[in-house]
């Protein structure tokens, strides 16, 4: 079993979250428990469709400077 960090927040009546270690795994739920279940489902779907690293092959990263 792997451990991941679920970052979540409230957006009006919904809990919205993402897995910090896996780009692109986001979900939502009406309760925190529902969000946890949905994020696990999203992770499983990604793992079923992508390579075993869990990071989609199309992910790219660049440095972006923003004016403050």
KALIN-V601789 format. One record per residue. PHI is phi as a letter, one per 40 degrees, with the letter a starting at -180 (999 if undefined). Layout:
PHI ; PHI
This chain:
999 ; c ; b ; b ; c ; c ; c ; a ; a ; c ; b ; f ; c ; b ; c ; b ; a ; a ; c ; c ; c ; b ; d ; g ; c ; b ; a ; a ; a ; c ; b ; c ; c ; c ; c ; d ; c ; c ; c ; c ; c ; c ; c ; c ; c ; c ; c ; c ; b ; b ; c ; c ; c ; g ; b ; d ; c ; c ; c ; b ; b ; b ; c ; b ; c ; b ; c ; b
